[in-house]
Amino acid sequence: MWYKKRMSEDPSARVSPAPVVPATGALSLKGHLMAAIAADVRRRGLRQQEAAMLAALKQPELSRIVNIRDPGFSTDRLIDVLCRLGHNVEIVVTKGPSTTGSLHVTVAAANESR
């Protein structure tokens, strides 16, 4: 289920809840990264303008990310946004049990540390 941003003329309106990420890995890696950004902005209670400044983005670009609309950013750029928001991003590649692998993305809770 996808949630929609509250209707508002104010571009710095607070972000509504992030989309629920399916456990099946149905989202692409970019989708998972955008969902993680949206969840962080929401959790921190940041206005889009504030979050955009932290992430070195323009507010409309951040809006497209938090609403899970492809902003045209590469995966590398979305990882950079997460890093600018204070997250560590770890990518681990392992051999799967069969000839076809799968994508598994885990987003640690804000208070978890490694």
Secondary structure as UniProt FT lines:
FT   TURN            11..12
FT   TURN            23..24
FT   HELIX           29..44
FT   HELIX           48..55
FT   HELIX           59..66
FT   TURN            67..68
FT   HELIX           75..84
FT   TURN            85..86
FT   TURN            110..111
//
